[in-house]
Amino acid sequence: MTTRREFAVQLGVGAAALLAGGQVFAQAMVDEKDGQAAALGYKADSSKVDGKKYAAHKAEQNCGNCALFQGKAGDKAGGCPLFAGKNVAAAGWCSAYAKKG
């Protein structure tokens, strides 16, 4: 039989786990105007990258096929270590792009 105290502790632990899990899915997207994003030339849509300023950018490059992208194949967004705690669009691009594999 569970005591009230044990029940309260279990309820608190369960609620904390739910909140922590919910935060993973609720990560904010990187804003293109954010200081780090602007410095790296991040665009949520790689077709909008300034080709004159970033001559190394190629049409087939995007966050979804970058080695730094932490989402799964097919995800619309995922984490990136360059933007801790925020997601990048899989269709996005920045100057730190590094081809997977």
QUIGIGI-V384488 format. One record per residue. RES is the residue in one letter. PSI is psi in radians with two decimals (* if undefined). Layout:
[[RES,PSI] [RES,PSI]]
This chain:
[[M,2.38] [T,2.33] [T,2.89] [R,-0.70] [R,-0.82] [E,-0.73] [F,-0.76] [A,-0.72] [V,-0.80] [Q,-0.69] [L,-0.75] [G,-0.74] [V,-0.75] [G,-0.75] [A,-0.72] [A,-0.70] [A,-0.72] [L,-0.74] [L,-0.75] [A,-0.74] [G,-0.67] [G,-0.55] [Q,-0.53] [V,-0.73] [F,-0.28] [A,0.35] [Q,2.43] [A,2.69] [M,2.61] [V,2.33] [D,2.27] [E,-0.42] [K,-0.13] [D,2.52] [G,-0.87] [Q,-0.76] [A,-0.78] [A,-0.71] [A,-0.55] [L,0.04] [G,0.47] [Y,2.32] [K,2.37] [A,-0.35] [D,1.92] [S,-0.33] [S,-0.18] [K,0.13] [V,2.39] [D,1.77] [G,-0.44] [K,-0.70] [K,-0.63] [Y,1.30] [A,-0.41] [A,-0.26] [H,2.31] [K,2.60] [A,-0.60] [E,-0.10] [Q,2.31] [N,2.93] [C,-0.61] [G,-0.46] [N,0.43] [C,2.51] [A,-0.40] [L,-0.27] [F,2.23] [Q,0.05] [G,3.01] [K,2.81] [A,2.29] [G,-0.21] [D,2.50] [K,-0.41] [A,2.81] [G,2.98] [G,2.82] [C,2.27] [P,-0.32] [L,-0.35] [F,1.17] [A,2.27] [G,0.05] [K,2.71] [N,2.66] [V,2.67] [A,2.38] [A,-0.52] [A,0.02] [G,-3.08] [W,2.60] [C,2.96] [S,-0.16] [A,0.18] [Y,2.32] [A,2.10] [K,2.36] [K,2.54] [G,*]]
